[in-house]
Amino acid sequence: MNKWTKASYYTWLGGAAILLIMIFLIAYPSNTQAALSERGLEEEKKVGPARPDVSQINMYNRVHRRSNIWMNITNYGYFGNDEAGRNTADDDPCRPGEWAPQCEYPGGSRVNYLFMGALWLGALIRADGYEFPRVSVGADGWVSTREFFPGEGATYSQKNGITERTTLPLDYDCLGNYIGTFRDSAISEQDFVCSYSDTLKETFFVDDDPIDGPHNPLGIKITQKSYAWTYNYAQNFIIIDWEIENIAGNYLKNLYVGLYIDADVGHTSERRRHEDDICGFQKWYTYVRPDGQKDSSVINTAWIADNDGRPGGISTGSDFSAPAVTGVRVVRAPNPELKTSFNWWISNGDEDLDFGPAWKDDGAAGGWTDVYGTPEGDVRKYFVLSNREFDYDQVYTADEEYIRSNSQHFLHRWTHDTLESHEWKIPGVDDATPSDYPPDLANGYDTRYLLSWGPLGIFDHIDLTGNRIFRLNPGEKFSMTIAYVAGDNFHQRSKPQPTDEVIDPGLFNFNNLRYNADWAARVYDNPMIDTPIYDWGLDHDPTVVDPDGSQGDGILDTGDGWYGEDLGEDGLYAETPGEMAYKWEGGVRREIPYPGADEGENDGHLSEIEDGRERP
């Protein structure tokens, strides 16, 4: 049924490249021979790939290996890696000749839970009297479009490369670079810091998009920081932070940012492991507090896993090769007030299998979703980034009753009145999907997902059609932080899926994923630091406009009063005694003058009382 897979696509691409080279050699034999003879023996002494004169782009990668997750990080727009054996795959520079793991969990198992993850950024651009969307991607996951690259520099240097920092007493990284001067600024046991932008247009590096042609930059610079720990409570996730800046000369209208994930879960020896992934979303983590009362926290975690945990070709039993699950938890959104969109789709060369959920009332802009799931080209990518959809879990694709009874509703923030509702297209009924295909789509396929937020920037005006218009001005920036989280025993040996044809979501075990996702937020919200989440200016007062322009400038500068759990017995902390401190009780924030440090405050350990303390 699967006529065109990712593997067959790359096989075709490689064959096409070889054919073009043969044509060139036949057409220009004398010129080619002359060019080779002129280089002579001098060229043979050079080490590494020959590079063109146009740029010396310092493309670089490093591998997190401190935690239970071994993950490849690059400074050219994505994390993860191409398949082992492909000429576009990265080796680990610290282990020459060894393929860099994509997202291996647990480390050393050769089981990977990620193909590639990348940022997508899209905005409306005006040129020649027309307004149209432009999207820059770290990786698009289908036609191999990549549009973010670092600056120039010597290979493997820290200039425009990847800088390592560590809290450990280490003076040099694995490549011999001195890193002792970065210890005071280190956050974790292994920080990787790099930056890249979408401004490169040279076709040697940036391939033309099959739909849009040559790359048209937005003018975006991204500073990326990733963190890994060996601590028991933090070893099952990696935190990645992005600072996103408009370095163009023009403002960006209605900018959206998304995180694209393509997992391809399974052991590296399985060549078709991309064909049975399944994904969904978890909103809540429910737990029992030390006092015996049930409580819950919002985790908002998108997840993806192998459909049954078994190797390909094995349809029953508990002989698991990939029993875990991984997900993305946002620990700092670009703006806490923004709505999160969650879209997933299946990519396939057979249009009957290329599928993604969609609203019935998507209109002309979303008409393509009747036939396709993969958003090819900037127009469709921007549509998915900005459509506000929150898709149902993949396992329900063939459950018509579930889909009809779970329309998407937007509620008033305070009254919870319904503001708008959207019904889903029923696969095989309201779209072009063959009626007998939904069960095959529901039980796992080459699935990807996109979490997105927007519009970002400063509110500007309401246009003639009633749409709110935002703009990110030149020099303005915003930040977002995610945790890539792993969870054990998603597939339980005592409760395996009876078959790989019909997947029972009641057998999924999310307990460990939820627990780790909750801990990721705790670790990110650094103890004794009130993480900024509001753009209220340097006076931290939303009712007073700061004369220095710091309010509404796109830079988060005000926290919520939460300094973490390590606050001692009284649960209070402020920077100086007498200042107002905050304590949450029954979901209500109380204001209490800070009396000063008490026993156990900021000692690096959580007592039973501190660990059970209520959080905002």
FIBAVEX-900901 format. One record per residue (C-alpha): x, y, z. Coordinates in steps of 0.001 Angstrom, whole numbers, padded with zeros to 6 digits, always signed. Each point is the difference from the previous one (the first is absolute). Example, Ala and Ser with C-alpha at 12.3 -4.5 7.8 and 13.67 -1.06 7.14 Angstrom:
+012300-004500+007800/+001370+003440-000660/
! end
This chain:
+000000+000000+000000/+002896+002344+000720/+001237+000824-003485/+002427+002747+000939/+001854+000088+003303/+002716+002230+001408/+002547-002721-000780/-001119-000338-003617/+000000+003778-000386/+003655+000251+001004/+000884-002968-002203/-001567+001809-002956/+001759+003237+000930/+003388-001720+000182/-000575-001659-003367/-000955+003310-001579/+003169+001631+001336/+002199-002776-001445/-001757+000306-003371/+000638+003767-000122/+003699-000498+000806/+000320-002590-002792/-001640+002376-002482/+002406+002762+001012/+003071-002208-000388/-001132-001197-003436/-000821+003517-001187/+003201+001644+001264/+002709-002709+000073/+002942+002158-001087/-000775+002875+002345/-000470-002377+002905/+003276-001806-000672/+001870+003290-000345/-001399+001307+003240/+001035-003156+001828/+003507-000037-001466/+000559+003682+000905/-000701-000748+003655/+002564-002792-000053/+001584-001392+003138/-000353+003257+001913/-003749-000563+000304/+000500-003485+001433/+001725+001416+003094/-003090+001896+001111/-002084-001490+002787/-003800+000208+000051/-002528+000920-002667/+000839+002638-002569/-002091+003118+000520/-001007+002721-002478/+001483+003489+000126/-003370+001603+000733/-000119-000854+003714/+001773-002000+002680/-003082-000951+001996/+000931-001494+003354/-002574-002802+000106/+000561-001913+003187/-001633-002556+002277/+000466-001343+003535/-001646-002853+001888/-001556+000195+003457/+001082-003134+001884/-000212+001109+003647/-003573-001130+000617/-001949-003134-000899/-000826+001674-003323/+002780+000169-002586/-000975+002700-002478/+001739+001597-002971/-000083+003818-000018/+000962+002109-003037/+000599+003679-000665/-001881-000131-003298/-003603-000128+001025/-000946-003435+001288/+000701-002597+002661/+000091-003712-000749/+001794-001488-002984/-000415-001593-003392/+000048-003787-000212/+003318-001776+000539/+001831-000663-003246/-001370+002993-001912/+002462+002614-001211/-002065+002710+001705/+000250-001669+003428/+002159+001459+002775/+002722-001891+001808/+000748+000796+003631/+003050+002333-000137/+001081-001332+003405/-000068-003561-001357/+001369+000231-003560/-001625-002432-002396/-002915-000736+002331/-003508+001031-001071/-001532+002631+002288/-003138-001376+001703/-003218+001824-000854/-001738-000350+003366/+001167-003275+001489/-001848-001146+003112/+001310-001364+002181/+003485+000978-001133/+001873-002991-001377/-003136-001926-000997/+000123+000935-003714/-003725+000728+000248/-000818+003477-001318/-003141+002026+000611/+000619+002855-002424/+000940+000529-003622/+000104+003796+000003/-001448+002896+001958/+000142+003552-001353/-001415+003479+000354/-002398+001405-002583/-000541+003764-000111/-002530+001687-002264/-001184+003563-000545/-001909+002104-002514/+002253+001943-002360/-000976+002863-002309/+001799+000404-003326/-000929+001451-003386/-003411+000998+001316/-000910-003507+001176/-000051-001646+003414/+000946-003641+000306/+001349-002408+002630/+003632-000984+000261/+001190-002867+002190/+003574-000895+000944/+000635-003538+001249/+002875-001780+001692/-001259-003138-001754/-003277-000637-001773/+000225-003776+000350/-001201-000884-003479/+001906+001623-002876/+003153+000609+002095/-000362+003785+000050/+002306+001613+002600/+000210+003770+000294/+001951+000818+003189/+003807+000133+000078/+002744+001309+002303/+002526+002705-000792/+003457-000466-001439/+002961-001371+001958/+002566-002766+000160/-001468-003484+000273/-000458-001202+003606/+000988+003380+001442/-002187+001824+002495/-000366+002950-002375/-003461-000542-001487/+000289-003614+001083/-001372-001584+003171/+001371+001095+003363/-000098-002492+002857/-000478+001130+003595/-000165-002146+003125/-000487+000305+003729/+002447-002895+000400/+003693+000656+000800/+001100-000467-003614/+002346+002394-001809/-000154-001471-003512/-002683-001500-002192/+000489-003236-001925/+001514+001901-002934/+002649+001748+002070/-001720+003399+000175/+000570+001819+003301/-003379+000445+001723/+001062+000847+003548/-000936+003661-000459/-003653-000951-000626/-000572-001833+003304/-001610+002954+001778/-002567+000378-002789/-000769-003727-000294/-003505-001192+000850/+000346-003779-000234/+002666-002670-000084/+000060+000323-003783/-001127+003216-001690/+000286+000407-003766/-000332+003584-001268/-000186+001041-003645/-001743+002379-002379/-001261-000127-003562/-002151+002047-002366/-002114-000350-003134/+001880+002689-001965/+002160-002279-002161/-001290-000224-003579/+002828-001697-001905/-001487-002944-001850/+003079-002102+000757/-001296-000173+003581/-003704+000814-000254/-001929-002133-002463/-002907+001496-001897/-003379-000933+001399/-001952-002096-002559/-003027+002264+000497/+001472+003440+000752/+003336-000061-001797/+003003+001874+001466/+000077+000705+003729/-001303+003420+001088/+001328+000767+003512/-002146+001519+002725/+003086+001407+001704/-000089-002165+003129/+002904-000750+002331/-000314-002789+002563/+002206-000471+003035/-000362-003561+001253/+000990-001447+003375/-000508-003637+000973/+000491-001553+003426/+000530-003506+001415/+000445-001363+003549/+000865-003316+001660/-002186+000657+003059/-002636-002675+000595/-002848+002485-000311/+001363+001560-003205/+001675-002792-001959/-003040-000864-002133/-000340+003310-001816/+002054+002586-001863/-000963+003658+000117/+000413+002212-003077/-000339+003780+000125/-000317+002287-003023/+000322+003793-000179/-001515+001152-003285/+000888+003452-001361/-001106+002045-002996/+003272+001099-001624/-001684+001206-003203/-000575+003618-000928/-003785-000423-000036/-002557-001077+002567/-001472-003497-000152/-003797-000062-000120/-001893-002703+001920/+003046-002143+000654/-000609-003594+001114/+002547-002423+001421/-000364-003767-000036/+001973-003050+001059/-000129-002810-002555/+000658-003587+001131/+000483-003101-002177/+000830-002968+002228/+000497-003277-001953/+000063-002033+003217/+001900-003275+000191/+003344-001774+000087/+002551+001350-002471/+000139-003414-001682/-003645+000335-001098/-000032+001659-003413/-003774+000545-000076/-000475+001192+003568/-001627+003220-001219/-003124-001831-001202/-001740-000722+003318/+000261+003137+002176/-002997+001292+001913/-000461+003345+001742/-002299+002084+002176/-000117+002519+002843/-000108-000115+003804/-001278+003042+001898/-000051-001055+003677/+002246-001669+002543/-002016-001256+002969/+001823-001033+003159/-000410-000503+003753/+001529+002628+002281/+001902-000900+003196/-003150+000798+002001/-001887-002701-001920/-002106+002402-002069/-000250-000310-003779/+001350+002895-002012/+000825+000746-003622/+002146+002245-002148/-000193+000987-003657/+002805-001616-002002/-001191+000596-003617/+002241-002675-001504/-000116-001212-003600/+001143-003611-000233/+001017-002529-002632/+000860-003698+000267/+000144-003278-001854/-003546-001303-000357/+000607-003267+001875/+003646+000094+001143/+000860-003092-002024/+002472-000293-002901/-001409+000094-003495/-001421-003331-001107/-000959-001072+003529/-003687+000654+000637/-000623-001654+003377/+001695-000644+003328/+002220+002010+002356/+003298-000216-001864/+000417+003787+000019/+002786+001916-001721/-001370+003530+000603/-002293-000071+003060/+000507+003638+001042/-001589+003255-001146/+001428+003479-000523/-001704+003355-000058/+000440+003745-000132/-000954+002045+003034/+000024+003795-000285/+001462+001428+003199/+000091+003594-001240/-002325+001101-002775/+000796+003163-001987/-002922+001630+001800/-002086-001717+002706/-003178+001510-001451/+000415-001661-003403/-002042-002994-001056/+001897-003153-000912/-000785-001794-003264/+000693-003701-000490/-000088-001463-003505/+001101-003452-001072/+000107-001609-003420/+001236-003025-001924/+002309+000593-002965/-000153-002403-002921/+000542+000091-003758/-003387-001701-000392/-002502+002849+000456/-002563-002416+001440/+002385-000607+002917/+001170+003606+000339/-002378+001110+002745/-000553+002406+002879/-003033+001033+002103/-001739+003213-001070/-003056+002098+000818/-003010-000181-002304/-000090+003797-000233/+003646+000547-000965/-001242+001824-003085/+001876+000528-003240/+003323+000491+001801/-000252-003521+001388/-001584-001674-002997/+003178-001975-000616/-000605-001924+003260/-002765-001940-001790/+002756-001871-001818/+003310+000555+001791/+001382+000075+003514/+003555+001160-000746/+000233+003818-000208/+002291+000447-003003/+001020+003563-000861/-000064+003185+002067/-003724+000701-000420/-001045-003351+001430/+002682+000070+002700/-001194+003408+001192/-003579-001268-000039/+000934-002861+002350/+002087+002282+002220/-002895+002412+000445/-003174-002116-000289/-000649-000293+003800/-000914-003678-000338/+000541-002422+002847/-000182-003401-001664/-001547-003096+001514/+002393-002883+000787/+000987-002094-003011/-001434-003216+001451/-003533+001445-000418/+000320+000610-003758/-002324-002931-000761/-002419+000744+002871/-002744+002063-001648/-002061+000258+003185/+002954+001325+002000/+000879+002591-002637/-003597+001255-000269/-000353+000322+003775/+003330+001805+000492/-000328+003174-002036/+002462+002761+000841/-001403+002845+002103/+001487+003380+000885/-001206+001267+003373/-000041+003420+001627/+002953+000241+002347/-002031+001045+003047/-003632-001020-000577/+000836-003207-001929/-002812+000791-002431/+000481-001543-003454/+001344+002597-002433/+000358-002236-003055/-000206-003686-000897/+001487-002029-002834/-000989-003480-001105/+002597-002379-001380/-000099-001520-003458/-000779-003700+000305/+002776-001901-001837/-001462-001918-002926/-003295+001927+000246/+000764+003729-000213/+003312-000208-001858/+001624-001955-002830/+001385-002755+002236/-001211-003428-001219/-002599-001269+002449/+001978-003144+000860/+003258+001865+000797/-000680+001643+003432/+000733-003195+002015/+003419-000214-001669/+000677+003673+000793/-001141-000424+003603/+002260-002929+000848/+003270+001811-000767/+001819+001414-003014/+002730+002496-000970/-001431+002590+002385/+001270+003498+000830/-001336+002827+002137/+000330+003758+000391/-000498+002067+003157/-000412+003683-000829/-000714+003365+001607/-000881+003479-001215/-000430+002615-001151/+003095+001337+001741/+001268+003495+000582/-001799+003183+001002/-003684+000574-000734/-000248+002618-002740/-003589+000396-001220/-003202-001735-001097/-000303-000199-003779/-003127+000572-002094/-001010-003664+000273/+000189+000036+003801/+003295-001884+000308/+002449+001046+002708/+003354+000921-001530/+003280-000455+001860/+003479+001048-001032/+003496-001004+001046/+002132+003045-000716/+003668-000042-001041/+002192-000785+002987/-002834-001450+002078/+000251-003526+001330/-001885-002608+001993/+000868-003305+001659/-001507-003449+000288/+001194-003106+001824/-000959-003647-000387/+000913-003260+001676/+000427-003123-002104/-001241-002590+002486/+000178-003804+000102/-002354-002294+001885/+000521-003677+000816/-002476-002886-000270/-002365+001696-002437/-000516-003525-001297/-000238-002355+002987/+001138-003593-000293/-002946-001079+002124/-002443+001868-002275/+001255-000132-003600/-002086+001064-002962/-001808-003182-001166/+000851+000829-003612/+001636+002746-002055/-003135+000381-002139/-002360+001501+002605/+001663+002076+002729/-001714+000296+003390/+000882+003377+001630/-001189-001368+003341/+003178-002102+000121/+002314+003019-000286/+001816+000870+003230/+000734+003744+000231/+000986+000045+003692/+003755+000351-000425/-000282+002467-002881/-002335+002212+002027/+002247-000164+003053/+003127+000932-001975/-001818+002773-001867/-001037+001502+003329/+003565-000204+001304/+001338+001688-003141/-001984+003117+000876/+001315-000089+003571/+003613-000272-001138/-000423+002747-002569/-001516+002355+002557/+003424+000356+001635/-000099+000017+003819/+000159+003496+001499/-000512+001627-003411/-003372+001459-000973/-000119-000884-003687/-001328+002919-002122/-003280-000844-001726/-001590+003467-000482/+001054+003013-002065/-000987+002612+002615/+003161+002093-000164/+002759+000626+002499/-002437+001370+002591/-001886-003366-000117/-003333+001860+000104/-002415-000769-002866/-002136+003076+000756/+002827+002518-000475/+001630+000496-003399/+003766+000159+000488/+001524+003210-001406/+003110-001945-001023/-002075-002088-002422/+000742-003281+001775/-003696-000900+000286/-001304-001703-003120/+003432-000196-001644/-000224-003758-000474/+002510-000765+002777/-001411-001855+003011/+001096+001730+003189/-002549-000804+002746/-000599-003276+001797/-002983-001337+001928/+001645-000002+003434/+000832-003724-000093/+003581-000732+001094/-000268-003789+000068/-000501-002458+002840/+003265+000445+001944/-001434+002782+002180/+000347-001509+003465/-002723-000808+002480/-001986+003234-000482/-000126-000243-003805/+000874+003686-000404/+002758+001755-001895/+000796+003461-001322/+003278+001644-000896/+000098+002084+003203/-001842-000262+003360/-003129+002114+000133/-000758-000365-003701/-003250-001640-000988/+000249-003779-000376/-002622-002294-001508/-001465-003301+001098/-002587-002144-001793/-002736-001578+002076/-003059-001621-001532/+000847+001490-003380/+000051+003548+001424/+003158+002127+000136/+000460+001586+003428/+002250+003002+000643/+002134-000231+003160/+002965+002208+001018/+003233-001982-000224/+001424-000458+003531/+003418-001124-001190/+001671-003367-000484/-001102-002901+002163/+001263-003545+000528/+000318-002013-003193/-000323+002953-002371/+002157-000266-003124/+001967-002970+001352/-000251-001960-003254/-002219-002707+001479/-003770-000358+000110/-001555-001057+003274/-003290-001885-000020/-001815+003258+000745/+001819+001865-002782/-000523-002778-002535/-003750+000042+000644/-000322+003766-000169/-002735+001407-002230/+001177+001622-003217/-001622+002662-002198/
! end
